[in-house]
Amino acid sequence: MSGTTIASIVGLLVSPILSRLYNPEAFTAFHLYMGFLEITLVFSLLKYDYALYIANKGKELEALIKLIFCISFFVSLTSLIFIFIFKNIIVDFYPSLSSILFLFPLAILIAGIYQVLSIILIRTEEYRLISVSRIARAVSAALASIGFAFSITNGIGLISAEIFSRLFSSYIILKKMKNNLIRSFQINIKELLDVAYKYKEYPLLTMPGALISSINGLMIALVMIRLYDIETAGQYVIVERFILMPLALLAVSASQVFNGDIASHIRKGDPDLVRNLLKYIYRLFLIGLFPSLIFFLLADDLIPLIFGEQWELAGKLAVACTPIVFCRFIYTPLNMVLIIVGDQMMQLKWEILRIVLTIVLFIFLFSLENISPITVAYSYSILVLVVSLLYLLLCYLSVQKNTTI
């Protein structure tokens, strides 16, 4: 059993406890905080972290790691200054975040470090350490969330637990890799500039798409708040946190092995790459079809039973999210293919199309009267399915083009 599978199981096992310790408003606060953290993280990495997959081993890789850490530190410091200046405005918008607001810069830095370390582990094929770090993160997040529930209120406990879990997992990785990550902490400005220029397509082309993707992931919760209230948004968030996110983690786990393989095949000019991609897509369809059908039939009754009676609406929203569940199986494992094959422009065009269609959909839904949250969820889920299938088609065309050049 892989570390990601165990981590997902830990999250699922603790979810009935957390759903009874925290209310819908708490989960909404957590979701918004993490959503804005992901958006800020795009700027703190400038997506140079994606270049870690293909950077040459030695000085170039070390320079790239130092560059990312320098950018992350700068963005963290900038966010701290921003919070000092606009604290009152932020607190007026969401008062419950006041007690943890100044942890946000630290959260950015920790998240950036964790992201870099995770990719380095994949690159070096340290799969055992990957498993250990993910299990440690899941267990520490679960225990901290439960513990903080009795001492911190209004969702701050969930946020604090997430920050702590990334810090703890990063500590475990650094403890094992401290002699293999960077040989010298001395910074050579010329080397940083050289590596920044060499991989400039990542901040220029990949970062805008990643930023759009992060914004897109936050929009549905904001729409639920705008159309209804924070409690209704929290009903959707618990579906996202305890069902869609664990599925995404499992899919990402599968994708990491595939991403490493496809990068290797591209460097070697493998002529069977297109055929292997089609086989992989076909297997993902078969793997995702049966669980999605079971989820559609049982989610409405099981979610209130597992999470508590206050989450009855979440069960109905979960059923409406069945297309997204299916997409977690067929799209998420392949969501790095265009970047790995070097087709960042196609990735950016797809991200732009996705957010434009999402905005158009939400504008249309805003124009309707007395629309139910379930209808909103169904509409959004179908759109996610359509754009995900389009992405698979673009992956096929891009890989085919790459192998025929």
N, C-alpha and C positions, 0 to 999 in steps of 0.2 A: 504494500500500500504506500503510495507516494506521500511526501510531506504535504503537498497541496491538498490532497484528499483528506488527510487527517486534520489539517487546519480547517477545511470546510466543514468537516463533521463536528469539530469543536465549536465552530460558530453556530451550527444548527442546534447542537445540544444545549447551548447556553441561551439561545434565542427565546425560548418560553419563559426563562427567568427574567431576562432583560425587558421583555414586553410587559411584564407585570411590575417591574421596578420603575420603569420610565413611562411617561404618558406620550400621546402623539405629538404634543408640542415639543417635547424633549428631542424626539427623533427628527423633527423638522429642523430644530436648531443645529443638531449634529450634521444633518445633510447639507444645510446651507454653509456651515463652517467648512466642511470638507470640500464642498464644491468650489468655494472661493479659494481654498488652499490649492486645489488642483489647477485652477486658472493661474494663480500666482506662480506655481511650480513650473509652468510652461516658460515663464519669463526667467526664472532662476536657473533653468537648464539650457534655454535657447535651443532645445532639442539636440544639443551636441551629444547627449547621452546615447542617442541612436547610433552615432558614429563609432561608439565603443565596440560595436559588433565587428566592424571592418577595419579599424585602425591597425597599423602595423605594430607588432610587438616591440617593446623597447622604449626608446626615448619618445617616439611619437605618441604611444599609448599613455605614458606617464605625463607628457605635456598636456594631453587632452584631459586627463583626470584632474590635473592642477587647474586647467582653464575652467572646467565646470565648477570646481570648488570655489574658485575666485569669484565667478559670476554669482553663484548661490549666496556667498557671503555678502556681496554687494547688494543683491536684491533683498536679502534679509535685513540689512542695515537700512536700506531705503524704506522698506515697509515699516520699520520701527519709527522712523522719522515721520512717515505718513500718518501713523496711528497717533503720535503725539500731537500732530496738527489737527487731525479730524476726529479725535476721540469723541467729542460731544455729539457730533452728527451721527456717528456710528452707533453710539449708545442709545440715542433717541430712536433710531430705527429698530434696534433689537437690544433692549436694556439688559436681558439676561446674559449677554456676552461680555458685559463690562468686567467681570471678575477674571476673565481668561484672555482678554483682548491682547495683552502684551506678551502672551505666549505664542502669538501668531508668527512673529519673526523667527522664533526658535523652531516652531513647527515646520516652517519653510526650509530651514537649514537641515533639519533632521530628515525630512522627506527627500530632499535632494541627495543627501549622503546615502540614504537607504536605496534610492533608485540606482545610483551609480554602482554601489556594491552588488546589488542584485544582478545587474547586467554583466559585471565582471565575473561573477560566479557562473553565469550561463556561458560566457565566452571561454572560460577556462574549464568548463564541463565539471564543475565541482557540485555534482548533483546531490550528493549526500549532505553537504553543507547547506545547499539550497533548502532541502527538506527540513533540516534541523532549524534553520532560521525562520522558516514559515510556521512551523509548529510552535516555536518559541513566541513568535509574534501573536499567533492566534490565542495561545493559552494565556499569555500576559495581558492581552486585550480583554479577554473574557473575565479573568480574575479582577483586573483593575476596574472594569465597568461595574462589576457587582460590588466591589468594595467602595468605589466612589459614589454609588447610588445612595449610600447611607450617610455620606458626609457632604456631597455636592449635589445641588439640585438644578432643575431647568436645562437638562441636557449637557451641562458642563462636564458631568462625570463621563459621558460617552466620549466627548472631545478629548478630555485629559487622558483617558485610557488609550485612545488611538495614538496620541503623541508619545506616550510612554512605551507602547508596544513597538513602535518603529525604532525608538531609541534603544530599547533592549535588544531587538533583533540585530540592529547595526553593531551594537557592542559585541555580540557573539561572533558576527562575521569578521569584524576587525581583529578580534582576539586571535582568530584562526589564521588570518591572512596578513597580519601586520608586517611580516617580513617579505611578502610577495607582491604587495600592492604598489608601493612607491619606494624606490631605493634612496631617494634624497628629497627633502622638503624645500630645497633651494629653488627659487623661481627664476627662470630665465625668460625675460619679457619677449625676446626675439622668437624663442621656441613656441611660446604661447600664441604670438601673432601669426607665426607660420602655420600652426595647426588650426587656428581659427579661420585663416584664409583658405586652407586646403579643403575644409569641410563646411565652407560658407553656405552651401546649398541647404544645410539643415536649418539654420536660423532664417534663411531667406524663403525657403519653400515649405519645409516640414513644420516649422514652428507656427505659421499662421493656421495651418490645418489642424494642428494639435490644440491651438487656442480655440478655434471654432468648435472642435469636438468637446472640449471641456465646458464651454458655454452651453452647448447643445444639451449636455448631460444634466445641467442645472435647470434648464428652462421648464421642464414639466412640473417640478416642484413649485417654481415661482408662479406658473400659470394656475396651479391648484390653489395657491394662496390668493392670487388675484381674483379668481372666479368664485372661490368659496371662502375658506379660512385656513388658519394654521393647523387646526386639528385634522381637517380633511387631507391637507398635504401630508401630515404625519401618517395617515392611513396608507397613502401610496409609498411613502418613504420606507415603511417597515417591509413592504413587498420588495422594494429595491435592495434594502440592506440584508435581509435574511433569506431571500430567494434568488434574486437576479445577481447580486454580487458574488455569493458562493459559486453559482454556476459560471460566472465570468472568471473566477479564480481557477476553477477546474479547466476551463477552456484556455486560459493563459498558460497554465502548466503544460497543456498539450502543445500549444503554439511555440513554446520556447525551444523544445526539441526540434520542431519542424523549422523554426526560424534559423536555428543553427545549421540544420541540414541544407536548407535552400541557399543560405549564404555560401556554404562550402561548395555546393553544386554549381552555383553561378561562377565562383572563382575558377572552378575546374572546367567550365563550359560543358556541363553535362547535357547531352542531346535528349535525354529522357525526362527532362525536368517538367515539360508540359504534361506528359502522360502521368507522371507521379502526382502532379498537382490535381489532375482530374480524379485520380483514384482517391486522393485524400478528401476532396470535396464530397465524393460519392459516399465514402465511409462516414463522414460527418453528418450527412443527410440521414443515413440509416440510424446512426447513434442517437440523433436528436429527435427523430420522429416519435418513437414510442413513449419516452418520458414526457414529451410535450402533450401527447394525447392524454396520458394519465393525469397530468397536471390540470388540464382543461376540465376533466371530469370530476376531480376530487378536491381541488383547491378551495372552492366555495365553502365546503363543509369542514375541511381539515384545519384551515387557518384560524377560525375562531376557537376551535377545540384546542389547538396547540398553544396559541398565543394569548387566549383569553377572550371573553365576550365583548370587550370594548373594541375588538378588531374585526367586527362583523363586516364592515365596509371594505376592509383590507382583503377579505376573502373574495369579494365580488370584483375588486380591482385586480386581484391576482389572476382570476380567470380571464379578464380582459387583456392581461399582459402575456397570454400564452404565445402570441407571435414573437414577443421579445425573448421569451424562454427558448423558443426554437432558434432564434438568431444567436443566442449565446453559444449554441452548439455549432452552428454552421459558419458564422461570421467572425466571432471573436478569435478563434484559433488562427485565422488568416489575416488579421487586421494590420499586420506589419509587412505583408508581401510586397506591396507597391513600393514601400520605402526601401526594402532590402534589395529589390531589383533595380533601384535607382530611378524609379519613376515618381519622384516627389511632386512633379507638376500635376500628374494625373491624380495623385492622392489629394492635393490641394483643391483641384477642381471638384472632386467628389465631395470633400468636406464642405465646400461652399454651396454646392447643390443641396446637400443634406440640410444645412441650417436654413437655407432659403425656403425649402419646402416645409420645414418645421415651422418657421415663422408664418408662412402663408396659411398653414393649417390652423395655427393658434389664432391668427387674426380672424379667420373664418369662424372658428368656434366662439370667439368673443362676440361675434355679430349675432349669434343665435340666442334666443331667450329660453330660460329655464332648462338649459342643457345639464344633464346629470354627469357626475364625475366618472361614472362607468363608461358613458359614451365618449368622453374625452380620452379615457384610457384606451378604449378600443381603437379610436381614430389614430392616436399616436402610435400604438403597437403595430397597426397595419402599415403605417408609413415607415416605421423602423424596418419591418420585414422587406418592403419594396426596395428601399435604398441599400439594404444589406445584400439582397440578391443582385442588385446592380453592381455592387462592389466585387462580388465573386466573378461576375462577367468581366469586369475591368482587370481583375487579377489574371484571369486566363489570357486575355488579349495582351497584357503587358508582358507576361512570362513568355508567351509565344513569340512576341516581337524580340525579346531579349535573347532567346535561344537561336533565332534565325539570323541575328546580326553577325 
